[in-house]
Amino acid sequence: MRALIAAATGLALALAVVLTISALGSPSGRTSPKPLLTTVPAHP
């Protein structure tokens, strides 16, 4: 019975976290104008 209560508590906590994050909204970030480096530089 304790395991069932612990699972329900964890599920309720996870749902509360998800709802809190979604209520805050997504951050207003911008993408970088510089391209990402995808190659490894040559060793000297």
N, C-alpha and C positions, 0 to 999 in steps of 0.2 A: 504494500500500500504506500509505503514511503517513496518508493521509486516512481509510482504514478504521480504523486504530489510533486516530486522534484521535477519530473518531466513537464508537468503542466505549468509549474512556476517558471521553468526555463523557457518554455514556449511563449508564455505571456511576456516575459522580459524581452525576448527577442522581437516580438511583435511591437512592443512599446518603443524599442530602439529604432526599428524600421519606420514606424509612424513619426517619431520625432525627427529623424533625418529627412524624411520626405516633406515634413511640414516646414523645415528650415529652407528647403529648396536647394538647387544645385548652385555651386559657387560660380561667380561670373569670371571665369578664366579665359585667357586668350592663348592661342597657339603661337609658338615661337616662329618668327620669320626665317630663322636660320635652319637649314636642313640638318638632319641628324647624321652623324658620321656612322657609316655602316661598314667601313673597311678598317682593318687593323693597320696602323702605320708600320712601315718597314723597320726592322731592327738595325741599329748602326753596326 
